[in-house]
Amino acid sequence: MISKTIFVCIFMFSFFALRQCRQMEVGEIESKLVIPKCIHSKCSDKGFFQRDCWCCMKDLTLPCFKKQSDCESDWHCPPIQLKL
């Protein structure tokens, strides 16, 4: 009996998710895609997994910053634009 109830719940949930996807417009999906200007990167030799600075994603030759807000506000780092 429990397996039938679980099957019905999953079935209802999948119909709800499908209905929500059908209601979205194409522009709505594109506008929700966010690509950051800066990525968390490793700048020191403290450890292999130690990420301690933020670098421009599009131009890795630019200097990195200790704070993400400094990197995001740098006008040398161009925003990434997708062409769909």
N, C-alpha and C positions, 0 to 999 in steps of 0.2 A: 504494500500500500504506500509506503514511504517513497519508493522509487517512482511510482506513478505521479505522486505529488511533486517530486523534484523535477521530473520530466515536464510537467505542465508549467511549473514556475520558469524553467529555462526557456521553454517555448514562448511563454508570454513576454519574458524579458527580451528575447531576440526580436519579436515582432515590434516591441516598443522602440528598440534601438534602430531597427530598419526604418520605422516610420519617421524617427527623428532625422535620420540621414537623408531621407527623401525630401524632407521639408527645407533642407539647407540649399542656399543658392551657391553657385560656383564662386562668386566674388566673396562670399562669406567665408569659404574655406581658405581662399588665398590670403585674406586679411588676417587670419588667425595664425599664419605661419610666421614665427619670429626667429630671426637669425641674429645673434648678438654680434656686435662689432669686435668685441675683444674675447679672447679665450684665456682660461687659466693655464699658466705654463710654468715650467721649471726654470728658474734662473740661477739658483745656487747649488752647491754640492752638498747640501745638508743630508739628503737622502734620495733614494731612487724615486719614491712616490711623493716627495715633498714638492708641492706646487705653491710657489710663494710670490708670483707676480702675474700681471695681466698684460698680454701682448695683442697687437692688432692682428685680426684674423686674415685680412686681405693683403697686408703688406708686412711680412715678418722681418723686414730690414729696419723697421722703425724701432726706437727704444721702447722697452717695456716699463710698466708702472707697478708700484706696490699696491695701489688701490684700484678697484674696478671703476670707480667713479672718475678717476683721473684719466684712465684709458678711454672711457666712453666719451668724455668731454674733449678729448684731443682732436683738433680739427685736421690734423695730418692723416688720421686714420679714416679712410672713406667707408661709408656704409656698404654692406653687401646688397646687391640688387639681383633678384632672380628674373629671368626672362622665361615666362611660361608660354 
